[in-house]
Amino acid sequence: LLFCLFSQTWAQIHEVGIQAGAANYRGDLAPIINLTSPGPMVQGFYRANVSKAWSFRGNVSFGRISYNADKSSDNFIKLSEKKFRTNIWELSGQIEYN
C-alpha cells in the first residue's frame, strides 16, 4: 500500500519523489496478514532519464514490522509467546528501458 506524496521533475531529466505507506509481517507465525498492526513505510527515490528510452533509478526505503503472539487467534501460536519489532532498510537501484 503506497501513496505518492511528492514528486518533482526538471525538464523530464531528473525526478525526485517520496512515497509513504504501511508495512506488515506475514510468515510462519502469521499465515494471514493482520491489518490491525501495520508499521510505517517510507521511500525516497531519484531517477535520471539519460535518453528517451533509458533511465537510472535509485531508491532508499525504510519500514518497521512487528508481531505479538498474544494477539493471534491460534491458541498454539499464543503459547509460543513470541514477539518482535524490527526495522527494515533497503537500498536499491534500477535500470529502466521504456
N, C-alpha and C positions, 0 to 999 in steps of 0.2 A: 504494500500500500504506500504509494508515493504521491506527494504533491509538489509541484514545481513552484517555488516561492519567488525566485528571482532569476532573470536571465538577461544578460547584456551582450550586445554584439557591436562590433566595429567594422562596418563595411563588409559584413559576412566573412571576414577573415579570422577574427578572434571571437570566441564565445566563452562566457563565464556564467556559471549558474550554481544555485543552491537548491537542494531538494530535501524535504523532510517527510517523515512517515513513522511507521511503527515496526518494531522488531519483535518476534515471538519465538519461543522454543517449541520444537516438535521433535521427539526422539523416542528412545526406549522407555523413558519414564512418562512421557506424554504422547501417546499414539495419535491423539487428535489435538488440533490447535485449540488452545483455551484463549478466547478473546477477552477475558476479564483481567488479564495482567500483561498487557503489551508494554514494551520498553521503547525508549526514544530511538530514532534512527535519523541521522543527517548525512548528507553527501554534498561535497563540493566538486565541481569539475571545470576543466579548461579544455577547449577544443581549438585547434589551429587548422583552418581549412587552407591547405597549401596549394590546391588547384580545384577545378570544378568537380573533380572526381575523388580526390584523396584528402583525408583529414586525419589528424592525430589527436587523441583524447586522453587526458589523464584524470583519474578520479581518486578522491580521498573520502572514505566512508567511516562512520562510527555508529555502532549500535550497542544496546545493552539488553541482554536477555536474562531471565530469571525463572526459577522453578521452585515450588514448595510442595512436597508430597502431601502435606496436611490438607491441601485444597483439592486433592484428587477424589474422584467418585469411586475409584477402585480401592477396596479395603486392603488388598495385598500390597499395593504401592504405598498406601498410607503407613503400613507397618515399617517400611524402609526408612521413614523419617528423613529422607534426603531432601536437601535444598541447596540452591546455589544462586549466585548472581555474578555475571561476568560481563566484561566489556569486550567488544569485538572491533578491531581496527582493520581496515582493508585499504591497500594502496594498489591501484591497477592502472594499466594503460591499454589503449586500443588503437588499432589502425583500421580506419573505415574507408570503404570504397563505395561510392554512390554513382 
